[in-house]
Amino acid sequence: MKVCVLDPGIQKQDGTLSTNLGDLIIQDAVSREVARLFPDSERYHYSSHSPLTREQLRSLEDMDVVLVGGSNLLTSRFRPWNRWNETYQCWSNQWSIHLLDALKIKKAILLGTGWVQYQGTPDNFTKMMYGAALNKQGWHSVRDGYSQAQMKAAGVPNVLNTGCITMWVFTEMDMSTLPSAKAENALLMLTDYKKDHAIDRQLLQTLKERYKEVYAWPQGTEDAPYLKELEFSGVVLERTLPALDAFIRSDISFDYIGTRLHGGMRCLQNRRRALIIEVDNRAAEIAKDTGLPTVKRDDFTTINRWIEGAEPPTIHLPVEAIQQWRGQFKK
Protein backbone atom coordinates (compact mmCIF):
# COMPACT_ATOMS: atom_id res chain seq x y z
CA MET A 1 0.00 0.00 0.00
CA LYS A 2 1.25 3.47 -0.88
CA VAL A 3 0.32 6.48 1.26
CA CYS A 4 1.25 10.08 0.46
CA VAL A 5 1.10 12.91 2.99
CA LEU A 6 1.03 16.52 1.83
CA ASP A 7 3.02 17.65 4.83
CA PRO A 8 3.12 21.12 6.46
CA GLY A 9 6.37 20.24 8.20
CA ILE A 10 8.25 20.36 4.88
CA GLN A 11 8.94 23.82 3.44
CA LYS A 12 10.28 22.83 0.01
CA GLN A 13 10.13 19.72 -2.13
CA ASP A 14 13.86 19.15 -1.53
CA GLY A 15 12.98 18.15 2.05
CA THR A 16 13.84 21.45 3.77
CA LEU A 17 11.86 21.67 7.02
CA SER A 18 9.24 24.35 7.60
CA THR A 19 10.51 27.66 8.96
CA ASN A 20 7.54 27.73 11.38
CA LEU A 21 8.44 25.13 14.00
CA GLY A 22 4.78 24.78 14.94
CA ASP A 23 4.41 22.94 11.62
CA LEU A 24 6.84 20.32 12.94
CA ILE A 25 4.57 19.74 15.94
CA ILE A 26 1.67 19.16 13.53
CA GLN A 27 3.92 16.95 11.38
CA ASP A 28 4.73 14.85 14.44
CA ALA A 29 1.03 14.24 15.15
CA VAL A 30 0.23 13.49 11.51
CA SER A 31 3.12 11.03 11.19
CA ARG A 32 2.05 9.26 14.38
CA GLU A 33 -1.50 8.85 13.03
CA VAL A 34 -0.35 7.64 9.61
CA ALA A 35 1.96 5.06 11.22
CA ARG A 36 -0.94 3.88 13.35
CA LEU A 37 -3.37 3.51 10.44
CA PHE A 38 -0.97 2.20 7.80
CA PRO A 39 1.85 0.39 9.67
CA ASP A 40 3.04 -1.67 6.68
CA SER A 41 2.66 0.99 3.99
CA GLU A 42 5.17 2.76 1.79
CA ARG A 43 4.94 6.39 2.93
CA TYR A 44 5.77 9.47 0.90
CA HIS A 45 5.89 12.99 2.32
CA TYR A 46 5.59 15.97 -0.03
CA SER A 47 5.44 19.61 1.03
CA SER A 48 2.04 21.33 1.17
CA HIS A 49 3.86 24.73 1.30
CA SER A 50 5.56 24.36 -2.08
CA PRO A 51 4.26 23.44 -5.57
CA LEU A 52 4.40 19.75 -6.43
CA THR A 53 6.85 18.71 -9.12
CA ARG A 54 5.68 16.99 -12.30
CA GLU A 55 7.12 13.71 -11.02
CA GLN A 56 5.29 14.07 -7.70
CA LEU A 57 1.99 14.84 -9.43
CA ARG A 58 2.41 11.77 -11.64
CA SER A 59 3.22 9.62 -8.60
CA LEU A 60 -0.09 10.53 -6.96
CA GLU A 61 -1.88 8.36 -9.54
CA ASP A 62 -0.25 5.31 -7.95
CA MET A 63 -1.03 6.27 -4.35
CA ASP A 64 -3.75 4.36 -2.52
CA VAL A 65 -4.28 7.23 -0.07
CA VAL A 66 -3.38 10.93 -0.32
CA LEU A 67 -3.68 12.87 2.95
CA VAL A 68 -3.46 16.62 3.51
CA GLY A 69 -1.91 16.71 6.96
CA GLY A 70 -3.06 19.56 9.14
CA SER A 71 -2.23 23.30 9.40
CA ASN A 72 -4.36 26.33 8.49
CA LEU A 73 -4.22 25.89 4.73
CA LEU A 74 -7.96 26.09 3.95
CA THR A 75 -9.26 29.35 2.54
CA SER A 76 -12.29 31.03 0.96
CA ARG A 77 -10.05 32.70 -1.63
CA PHE A 78 -7.90 30.32 -3.63
CA ARG A 79 -5.93 32.25 -6.27
CA PRO A 80 -6.31 31.06 -9.87
CA TRP A 81 -2.51 30.94 -10.23
CA ASN A 82 -0.14 30.09 -7.42
CA ARG A 83 2.45 32.89 -7.56
CA TRP A 84 5.57 33.45 -5.46
CA ASN A 85 5.39 36.53 -3.19
CA GLU A 86 8.88 38.01 -2.86
CA THR A 87 7.91 40.30 0.01
CA TYR A 88 6.64 37.51 2.28
CA GLN A 89 8.72 34.71 0.73
CA CYS A 90 5.71 32.45 0.30
CA TRP A 91 3.30 31.20 -2.35
CA SER A 92 -0.03 32.98 -2.77
CA ASN A 93 -2.05 29.86 -1.92
CA GLN A 94 -1.62 28.50 1.63
CA TRP A 95 -2.07 25.04 0.14
CA SER A 96 0.45 25.53 -2.62
CA ILE A 97 -1.51 24.22 -5.62
CA HIS A 98 -3.29 25.70 -8.62
CA LEU A 99 -6.19 24.35 -10.67
CA LEU A 100 -4.15 22.05 -12.93
CA ASP A 101 -2.61 20.47 -9.80
CA ALA A 102 -6.04 20.03 -8.22
CA LEU A 103 -7.33 18.22 -11.31
CA LYS A 104 -4.43 15.76 -11.04
CA ILE A 105 -4.62 15.29 -7.25
CA LYS A 106 -8.33 14.34 -7.31
CA LYS A 107 -8.44 12.07 -4.24
CA ALA A 108 -6.92 14.04 -1.32
CA ILE A 109 -8.41 13.50 2.15
CA LEU A 110 -8.07 16.21 4.79
CA LEU A 111 -6.58 15.36 8.18
CA GLY A 112 -7.02 17.99 10.91
CA THR A 113 -6.83 21.00 8.59
CA GLY A 114 -8.32 24.42 9.40
CA TRP A 115 -9.28 27.79 7.96
CA VAL A 116 -6.53 30.37 7.54
CA GLN A 117 -8.58 33.15 9.20
CA TYR A 118 -12.15 34.38 9.50
CA GLN A 119 -13.38 34.88 5.95
CA GLY A 120 -16.58 35.13 3.97
CA THR A 121 -18.30 32.44 1.93
CA PRO A 122 -15.88 30.57 -0.36
CA ASP A 123 -15.91 31.94 -3.90
CA ASN A 124 -16.74 29.89 -6.99
CA PHE A 125 -13.13 29.33 -7.99
CA THR A 126 -12.34 27.98 -4.51
CA LYS A 127 -15.34 25.64 -4.69
CA MET A 128 -13.99 24.40 -8.01
CA MET A 129 -10.54 23.81 -6.47
CA TYR A 130 -11.89 21.75 -3.58
CA GLY A 131 -14.23 19.89 -5.92
CA ALA A 132 -11.27 18.93 -8.09
CA ALA A 133 -8.64 18.11 -5.45
CA LEU A 134 -10.65 16.41 -2.70
CA ASN A 135 -11.99 12.88 -2.45
CA LYS A 136 -15.75 12.95 -2.99
CA GLN A 137 -16.53 9.70 -1.14
CA GLY A 138 -14.12 9.77 1.82
CA TRP A 139 -14.53 11.60 5.12
CA HIS A 140 -12.49 14.76 5.57
CA SER A 141 -11.22 15.84 9.00
CA VAL A 142 -11.07 19.51 10.04
CA ARG A 143 -9.95 20.97 13.35
CA ASP A 144 -13.03 23.02 14.39
CA GLY A 145 -16.69 23.76 13.74
CA TYR A 146 -15.97 26.99 11.86
CA SER A 147 -13.76 25.15 9.36
CA GLN A 148 -16.43 22.45 9.00
CA ALA A 149 -19.12 25.03 8.22
CA GLN A 150 -16.84 26.76 5.71
CA MET A 151 -16.07 23.48 3.95
CA LYS A 152 -19.77 22.71 3.64
CA ALA A 153 -20.30 26.20 2.22
CA ALA A 154 -17.55 25.33 -0.29
CA GLY A 155 -19.59 22.36 -1.48
CA VAL A 156 -17.83 19.65 0.55
CA PRO A 157 -20.52 17.98 2.73
CA ASN A 158 -18.47 14.90 3.69
CA VAL A 159 -16.49 16.66 6.45
CA LEU A 160 -16.08 15.88 10.16
CA ASN A 161 -15.05 18.17 13.01
CA THR A 162 -12.40 16.05 14.72
CA GLY A 163 -10.46 18.72 16.61
CA CYS A 164 -6.82 19.48 15.87
CA ILE A 165 -4.71 16.41 15.07
CA THR A 166 -2.23 17.51 17.78
CA MET A 167 -5.01 16.96 20.35
CA TRP A 168 -5.88 13.39 19.44
CA VAL A 169 -3.28 12.11 21.89
CA PHE A 170 -5.43 13.61 24.68
CA THR A 171 -7.94 10.79 24.17
CA GLU A 172 -5.29 8.48 25.67
CA MET A 173 -4.39 10.81 28.56
CA ASP A 174 -6.00 11.44 31.92
CA MET A 175 -6.11 15.23 31.78
CA SER A 176 -7.16 15.41 35.43
CA THR A 177 -3.57 14.53 36.37
CA LEU A 178 -2.17 17.76 34.91
CA PRO A 179 -0.82 20.25 37.47
CA SER A 180 -3.24 22.77 38.94
CA ALA A 181 -0.87 24.82 41.12
CA LYS A 182 1.33 27.68 39.95
CA ALA A 183 4.85 26.69 38.88
CA GLU A 184 8.07 28.52 39.78
CA ASN A 185 8.90 29.70 36.26
CA ALA A 186 7.12 30.65 33.04
CA LEU A 187 7.61 29.65 29.42
CA LEU A 188 6.51 32.42 27.04
CA MET A 189 5.84 32.33 23.30
CA LEU A 190 4.80 35.31 21.18
CA THR A 191 3.78 35.61 17.52
CA ASP A 192 5.87 37.76 15.19
CA TYR A 193 3.08 38.42 12.68
CA LYS A 194 0.48 39.29 15.35
CA LYS A 195 2.33 42.05 17.18
CA ASP A 196 0.70 44.20 19.86
CA HIS A 197 3.51 45.99 21.66
CA ALA A 198 1.37 47.41 24.46
CA ILE A 199 -0.41 44.18 25.38
CA ASP A 200 2.68 42.01 24.94
CA ARG A 201 4.75 44.35 27.14
CA GLN A 202 2.04 44.11 29.78
CA LEU A 203 2.21 40.32 29.52
CA LEU A 204 6.00 40.38 29.91
CA GLN A 205 5.71 42.58 32.97
CA THR A 206 3.05 40.32 34.48
CA LEU A 207 5.19 37.22 34.03
CA LYS A 208 8.29 38.99 35.36
CA GLU A 209 6.41 39.97 38.52
CA ARG A 210 4.75 36.60 39.08
CA TYR A 211 7.51 34.12 38.24
CA LYS A 212 11.08 33.52 39.37
CA GLU A 213 12.41 33.23 35.80
CA VAL A 214 10.80 33.72 32.39
CA TYR A 215 11.96 31.58 29.48
CA ALA A 216 10.95 32.15 25.86
CA TRP A 217 10.94 29.85 22.83
CA PRO A 218 10.88 31.45 19.35
CA GLN A 219 8.58 29.28 17.24
CA GLY A 220 8.58 31.56 14.18
CA THR A 221 11.52 33.05 12.28
CA GLU A 222 10.95 36.60 13.58
CA ASP A 223 9.83 35.76 17.13
CA ALA A 224 13.30 36.30 18.64
CA PRO A 225 13.74 39.76 17.03
CA TYR A 226 10.27 40.66 18.32
CA LEU A 227 11.33 39.68 21.85
CA LYS A 228 14.29 42.07 21.43
CA GLU A 229 11.92 44.84 20.36
CA LEU A 230 10.06 44.29 23.62
CA GLU A 231 13.35 44.34 25.57
CA PHE A 232 12.76 40.85 26.91
CA SER A 233 15.27 40.16 29.69
CA GLY A 234 14.63 36.46 30.34
CA VAL A 235 16.21 33.34 28.87
CA VAL A 236 15.66 32.72 25.15
CA LEU A 237 15.82 29.03 24.22
CA GLU A 238 17.40 27.83 21.00
CA ARG A 239 14.95 27.99 18.08
CA THR A 240 14.71 24.25 17.44
CA LEU A 241 12.04 21.71 18.31
CA PRO A 242 14.57 19.47 20.15
CA ALA A 243 15.47 22.46 22.35
CA LEU A 244 11.81 22.95 23.26
CA ASP A 245 11.34 19.24 23.92
CA ALA A 246 14.44 19.11 26.12
CA PHE A 247 13.17 22.07 28.15
CA ILE A 248 9.70 20.55 28.54
CA ARG A 249 11.14 17.22 29.67
CA SER A 250 13.63 18.81 32.07
CA ASP A 251 13.13 19.14 35.84
CA ILE A 252 12.42 22.87 35.51
CA SER A 253 9.09 23.82 37.06
CA PHE A 254 7.19 26.03 34.59
CA ASP A 255 3.79 27.16 33.29
CA TYR A 256 3.27 27.86 29.60
CA ILE A 257 1.59 31.17 28.77
CA GLY A 258 1.74 32.43 25.20
CA THR A 259 0.14 33.14 21.84
CA ARG A 260 1.61 30.18 19.99
CA LEU A 261 -1.09 27.50 19.72
CA HIS A 262 1.08 24.51 18.89
CA GLY A 263 3.80 25.43 21.36
CA GLY A 264 1.06 25.27 23.97
CA MET A 265 -0.17 21.95 22.57
CA ARG A 266 3.34 20.52 22.91
CA CYS A 267 3.35 21.46 26.58
CA LEU A 268 -0.08 19.91 27.18
CA GLN A 269 0.99 16.74 25.36
CA ASN A 270 3.76 16.45 27.95
CA ARG A 271 1.46 17.15 30.92
CA ARG A 272 2.66 20.70 31.49
CA ARG A 273 0.27 23.39 32.68
CA ALA A 274 -0.61 25.68 29.77
CA LEU A 275 -2.76 28.71 28.93
CA ILE A 276 -2.98 29.68 25.25
CA ILE A 277 -3.63 33.33 24.45
CA GLU A 278 -5.98 33.82 21.49
CA VAL A 279 -4.65 35.95 18.62
CA ASP A 280 -6.68 34.50 15.74
CA ASN A 281 -9.45 32.05 14.87
CA ARG A 282 -7.45 28.90 15.56
CA ALA A 283 -7.25 28.77 19.35
CA ALA A 284 -10.58 30.57 19.75
CA GLU A 285 -12.54 28.12 17.58
CA ILE A 286 -10.83 25.01 18.95
CA ALA A 287 -11.54 26.22 22.50
CA LYS A 288 -15.25 26.68 21.70
CA ASP A 289 -15.52 23.07 20.61
CA THR A 290 -13.21 21.29 23.05
CA GLY A 291 -12.60 23.38 26.18
CA LEU A 292 -8.92 23.92 25.33
CA PRO A 293 -7.58 26.36 27.98
CA THR A 294 -7.41 29.71 26.19
CA VAL A 295 -7.93 33.36 27.07
CA LYS A 296 -8.62 36.61 25.20
CA ARG A 297 -5.42 38.54 24.58
CA ASP A 298 -6.26 41.53 26.76
CA ASP A 299 -8.00 39.63 29.58
CA PHE A 300 -5.35 40.06 32.28
CA THR A 301 -7.88 39.42 35.04
CA THR A 302 -8.29 35.85 33.81
CA ILE A 303 -4.56 35.47 33.11
CA ASN A 304 -3.65 36.51 36.66
CA ARG A 305 -6.34 34.28 38.13
CA TRP A 306 -5.07 31.31 36.12
CA ILE A 307 -1.48 31.96 37.21
CA GLU A 308 -2.53 31.66 40.86
CA GLY A 309 -3.92 28.20 40.19
CA ALA A 310 -6.67 26.57 38.16
CA GLU A 311 -8.26 23.15 37.90
CA PRO A 312 -6.78 20.90 35.19
CA PRO A 313 -8.50 21.46 31.84
CA THR A 314 -11.54 19.39 30.97
CA ILE A 315 -11.04 18.79 27.26
CA HIS A 316 -13.86 17.19 25.29
CA LEU A 317 -12.74 15.68 22.00
CA PRO A 318 -15.17 14.41 19.34
CA VAL A 319 -14.10 10.78 19.75
CA GLU A 320 -16.89 9.41 17.54
CA ALA A 321 -15.89 11.71 14.67
CA ILE A 322 -12.22 10.74 15.05
CA GLN A 323 -13.15 7.04 14.96
CA GLN A 324 -15.43 7.60 11.96
CA TRP A 325 -12.57 9.26 10.09
CA ARG A 326 -10.18 6.46 11.00
CA GLY A 327 -12.76 3.78 10.20
CA GLN A 328 -12.94 4.66 6.49
CA PHE A 329 -9.49 3.06 6.03
CA LYS A 330 -10.34 -0.20 7.82
CA LYS A 331 -11.52 -2.29 4.91
C-alpha positions as CSV (number, residue, x, y, z in Angstrom):
1,M,0.0,0.0,0.0
2,K,1.2,3.5,-0.9
3,V,0.3,6.5,1.3
4,C,1.3,10.1,0.5
5,V,1.1,12.9,3.0
6,L,1.0,16.5,1.8
7,D,3.0,17.7,4.8
8,P,3.1,21.1,6.5
9,G,6.4,20.2,8.2
10,I,8.2,20.4,4.9
11,Q,8.9,23.8,3.4
12,K,10.3,22.8,0.0
13,Q,10.1,19.7,-2.1
14,D,13.9,19.2,-1.5
15,G,13.0,18.1,2.0
16,T,13.8,21.4,3.8
17,L,11.9,21.7,7.0
18,S,9.2,24.4,7.6
19,T,10.5,27.7,9.0
20,N,7.5,27.7,11.4
21,L,8.4,25.1,14.0
22,G,4.8,24.8,14.9
23,D,4.4,22.9,11.6
24,L,6.8,20.3,12.9
25,I,4.6,19.7,15.9
26,I,1.7,19.2,13.5
27,Q,3.9,17.0,11.4
28,D,4.7,14.8,14.4
29,A,1.0,14.2,15.2
30,V,0.2,13.5,11.5
31,S,3.1,11.0,11.2
32,R,2.0,9.3,14.4
33,E,-1.5,8.9,13.0
34,V,-0.3,7.6,9.6
35,A,2.0,5.1,11.2
36,R,-0.9,3.9,13.4
37,L,-3.4,3.5,10.4
38,F,-1.0,2.2,7.8
39,P,1.9,0.4,9.7
40,D,3.0,-1.7,6.7
41,S,2.7,1.0,4.0
42,E,5.2,2.8,1.8
43,R,4.9,6.4,2.9
44,Y,5.8,9.5,0.9
45,H,5.9,13.0,2.3
46,Y,5.6,16.0,0.0
47,S,5.4,19.6,1.0
48,S,2.0,21.3,1.2
49,H,3.9,24.7,1.3
50,S,5.6,24.4,-2.1
51,P,4.3,23.4,-5.6
52,L,4.4,19.7,-6.4
53,T,6.8,18.7,-9.1
54,R,5.7,17.0,-12.3
55,E,7.1,13.7,-11.0
56,Q,5.3,14.1,-7.7
57,L,2.0,14.8,-9.4
58,R,2.4,11.8,-11.6
59,S,3.2,9.6,-8.6
60,L,-0.1,10.5,-7.0
61,E,-1.9,8.4,-9.5
62,D,-0.2,5.3,-7.9
63,M,-1.0,6.3,-4.4
64,D,-3.7,4.4,-2.5
65,V,-4.3,7.2,-0.1
66,V,-3.4,10.9,-0.3
67,L,-3.7,12.9,3.0
68,V,-3.5,16.6,3.5
69,G,-1.9,16.7,7.0
70,G,-3.1,19.6,9.1
71,S,-2.2,23.3,9.4
72,N,-4.4,26.3,8.5
73,L,-4.2,25.9,4.7
74,L,-8.0,26.1,3.9
75,T,-9.3,29.3,2.5
76,S,-12.3,31.0,1.0
77,R,-10.1,32.7,-1.6
78,F,-7.9,30.3,-3.6
79,R,-5.9,32.2,-6.3
80,P,-6.3,31.1,-9.9
81,W,-2.5,30.9,-10.2
82,N,-0.1,30.1,-7.4
83,R,2.5,32.9,-7.6
84,W,5.6,33.4,-5.5
85,N,5.4,36.5,-3.2
86,E,8.9,38.0,-2.9
87,T,7.9,40.3,0.0
88,Y,6.6,37.5,2.3
89,Q,8.7,34.7,0.7
90,C,5.7,32.4,0.3
91,W,3.3,31.2,-2.4
92,S,0.0,33.0,-2.8
93,N,-2.0,29.9,-1.9
94,Q,-1.6,28.5,1.6
95,W,-2.1,25.0,0.1
96,S,0.5,25.5,-2.6
97,I,-1.5,24.2,-5.6
98,H,-3.3,25.7,-8.6
99,L,-6.2,24.4,-10.7
100,L,-4.2,22.1,-12.9
101,D,-2.6,20.5,-9.8
102,A,-6.0,20.0,-8.2
103,L,-7.3,18.2,-11.3
104,K,-4.4,15.8,-11.0
105,I,-4.6,15.3,-7.2
106,K,-8.3,14.3,-7.3
107,K,-8.4,12.1,-4.2
108,A,-6.9,14.0,-1.3
109,I,-8.4,13.5,2.2
110,L,-8.1,16.2,4.8
111,L,-6.6,15.4,8.2
112,G,-7.0,18.0,10.9
113,T,-6.8,21.0,8.6
114,G,-8.3,24.4,9.4
115,W,-9.3,27.8,8.0
116,V,-6.5,30.4,7.5
117,Q,-8.6,33.2,9.2
118,Y,-12.2,34.4,9.5
119,Q,-13.4,34.9,5.9
120,G,-16.6,35.1,4.0
121,T,-18.3,32.4,1.9
122,P,-15.9,30.6,-0.4
123,D,-15.9,31.9,-3.9
124,N,-16.7,29.9,-7.0
125,F,-13.1,29.3,-8.0
126,T,-12.3,28.0,-4.5
127,K,-15.3,25.6,-4.7
128,M,-14.0,24.4,-8.0
129,M,-10.5,23.8,-6.5
130,Y,-11.9,21.7,-3.6
131,G,-14.2,19.9,-5.9
132,A,-11.3,18.9,-8.1
133,A,-8.6,18.1,-5.4
134,L,-10.6,16.4,-2.7
135,N,-12.0,12.9,-2.5
136,K,-15.7,12.9,-3.0
137,Q,-16.5,9.7,-1.1
138,G,-14.1,9.8,1.8
139,W,-14.5,11.6,5.1
140,H,-12.5,14.8,5.6
141,S,-11.2,15.8,9.0
142,V,-11.1,19.5,10.0
143,R,-10.0,21.0,13.4
144,D,-13.0,23.0,14.4
145,G,-16.7,23.8,13.7
146,Y,-16.0,27.0,11.9
147,S,-13.8,25.1,9.4
148,Q,-16.4,22.4,9.0
149,A,-19.1,25.0,8.2
150,Q,-16.8,26.8,5.7
151,M,-16.1,23.5,4.0
152,K,-19.8,22.7,3.6
153,A,-20.3,26.2,2.2
154,A,-17.6,25.3,-0.3
155,G,-19.6,22.4,-1.5
156,V,-17.8,19.7,0.6
157,P,-20.5,18.0,2.7
158,N,-18.5,14.9,3.7
159,V,-16.5,16.7,6.4
160,L,-16.1,15.9,10.2
161,N,-15.1,18.2,13.0
162,T,-12.4,16.0,14.7
163,G,-10.5,18.7,16.6
164,C,-6.8,19.5,15.9
165,I,-4.7,16.4,15.1
166,T,-2.2,17.5,17.8
167,M,-5.0,17.0,20.4
168,W,-5.9,13.4,19.4
169,V,-3.3,12.1,21.9
170,F,-5.4,13.6,24.7
171,T,-7.9,10.8,24.2
172,E,-5.3,8.5,25.7
173,M,-4.4,10.8,28.6
174,D,-6.0,11.4,31.9
175,M,-6.1,15.2,31.8
176,S,-7.2,15.4,35.4
177,T,-3.6,14.5,36.4
178,L,-2.2,17.8,34.9
179,P,-0.8,20.2,37.5
180,S,-3.2,22.8,38.9
181,A,-0.9,24.8,41.1
182,K,1.3,27.7,40.0
183,A,4.8,26.7,38.9
184,E,8.1,28.5,39.8
185,N,8.9,29.7,36.3
186,A,7.1,30.6,33.0
187,L,7.6,29.6,29.4
188,L,6.5,32.4,27.0
189,M,5.8,32.3,23.3
190,L,4.8,35.3,21.2
191,T,3.8,35.6,17.5
192,D,5.9,37.8,15.2
193,Y,3.1,38.4,12.7
194,K,0.5,39.3,15.4
195,K,2.3,42.1,17.2
196,D,0.7,44.2,19.9
197,H,3.5,46.0,21.7
198,A,1.4,47.4,24.5
199,I,-0.4,44.2,25.4
200,D,2.7,42.0,24.9
201,R,4.7,44.4,27.1
202,Q,2.0,44.1,29.8
203,L,2.2,40.3,29.5
204,L,6.0,40.4,29.9
205,Q,5.7,42.6,33.0
206,T,3.1,40.3,34.5
207,L,5.2,37.2,34.0
208,K,8.3,39.0,35.4
209,E,6.4,40.0,38.5
210,R,4.8,36.6,39.1
211,Y,7.5,34.1,38.2
212,K,11.1,33.5,39.4
213,E,12.4,33.2,35.8
214,V,10.8,33.7,32.4
215,Y,12.0,31.6,29.5
216,A,10.9,32.2,25.9
217,W,10.9,29.9,22.8
218,P,10.9,31.5,19.4
219,Q,8.6,29.3,17.2
220,G,8.6,31.6,14.2
221,T,11.5,33.0,12.3
222,E,10.9,36.6,13.6
223,D,9.8,35.8,17.1
224,A,13.3,36.3,18.6
225,P,13.7,39.8,17.0
226,Y,10.3,40.7,18.3
227,L,11.3,39.7,21.8
228,K,14.3,42.1,21.4
229,E,11.9,44.8,20.4
230,L,10.1,44.3,23.6
231,E,13.3,44.3,25.6
232,F,12.8,40.8,26.9
233,S,15.3,40.2,29.7
234,G,14.6,36.5,30.3
235,V,16.2,33.3,28.9
236,V,15.7,32.7,25.2
237,L,15.8,29.0,24.2
238,E,17.4,27.8,21.0
239,R,15.0,28.0,18.1
240,T,14.7,24.2,17.4
241,L,12.0,21.7,18.3
242,P,14.6,19.5,20.2
243,A,15.5,22.5,22.4
244,L,11.8,23.0,23.3
245,D,11.3,19.2,23.9
246,A,14.4,19.1,26.1
247,F,13.2,22.1,28.1
248,I,9.7,20.6,28.5
249,R,11.1,17.2,29.7
250,S,13.6,18.8,32.1
251,D,13.1,19.1,35.8
252,I,12.4,22.9,35.5
253,S,9.1,23.8,37.1
254,F,7.2,26.0,34.6
255,D,3.8,27.2,33.3
256,Y,3.3,27.9,29.6
257,I,1.6,31.2,28.8
258,G,1.7,32.4,25.2
259,T,0.1,33.1,21.8
260,R,1.6,30.2,20.0
261,L,-1.1,27.5,19.7
262,H,1.1,24.5,18.9
263,G,3.8,25.4,21.4
264,G,1.1,25.3,24.0
265,M,-0.2,22.0,22.6
266,R,3.3,20.5,22.9
267,C,3.3,21.5,26.6
268,L,-0.1,19.9,27.2
269,Q,1.0,16.7,25.4
270,N,3.8,16.5,27.9
271,R,1.5,17.2,30.9
272,R,2.7,20.7,31.5
273,R,0.3,23.4,32.7
274,A,-0.6,25.7,29.8
275,L,-2.8,28.7,28.9
276,I,-3.0,29.7,25.2
277,I,-3.6,33.3,24.4
278,E,-6.0,33.8,21.5
279,V,-4.6,35.9,18.6
280,D,-6.7,34.5,15.7
281,N,-9.4,32.1,14.9
282,R,-7.5,28.9,15.6
283,A,-7.2,28.8,19.4
284,A,-10.6,30.6,19.7
285,E,-12.5,28.1,17.6
286,I,-10.8,25.0,19.0
287,A,-11.5,26.2,22.5
288,K,-15.3,26.7,21.7
289,D,-15.5,23.1,20.6
290,T,-13.2,21.3,23.1
291,G,-12.6,23.4,26.2
292,L,-8.9,23.9,25.3
293,P,-7.6,26.4,28.0
294,T,-7.4,29.7,26.2
295,V,-7.9,33.4,27.1
296,K,-8.6,36.6,25.2
297,R,-5.4,38.5,24.6
298,D,-6.3,41.5,26.8
299,D,-8.0,39.6,29.6
300,F,-5.4,40.1,32.3
301,T,-7.9,39.4,35.0
302,T,-8.3,35.8,33.8
303,I,-4.6,35.5,33.1
304,N,-3.7,36.5,36.7
305,R,-6.3,34.3,38.1
306,W,-5.1,31.3,36.1
307,I,-1.5,32.0,37.2
308,E,-2.5,31.7,40.9
309,G,-3.9,28.2,40.2
310,A,-6.7,26.6,38.2
311,E,-8.3,23.2,37.9
312,P,-6.8,20.9,35.2
313,P,-8.5,21.5,31.8
314,T,-11.5,19.4,31.0
315,I,-11.0,18.8,27.3
316,H,-13.9,17.2,25.3
317,L,-12.7,15.7,22.0
318,P,-15.2,14.4,19.3
319,V,-14.1,10.8,19.7
320,E,-16.9,9.4,17.5
321,A,-15.9,11.7,14.7
322,I,-12.2,10.7,15.0
323,Q,-13.1,7.0,15.0
324,Q,-15.4,7.6,12.0
325,W,-12.6,9.3,10.1
326,R,-10.2,6.5,11.0
327,G,-12.8,3.8,10.2
328,Q,-12.9,4.7,6.5
329,F,-9.5,3.1,6.0
330,K,-10.3,-0.2,7.8
331,K,-11.5,-2.3,4.9
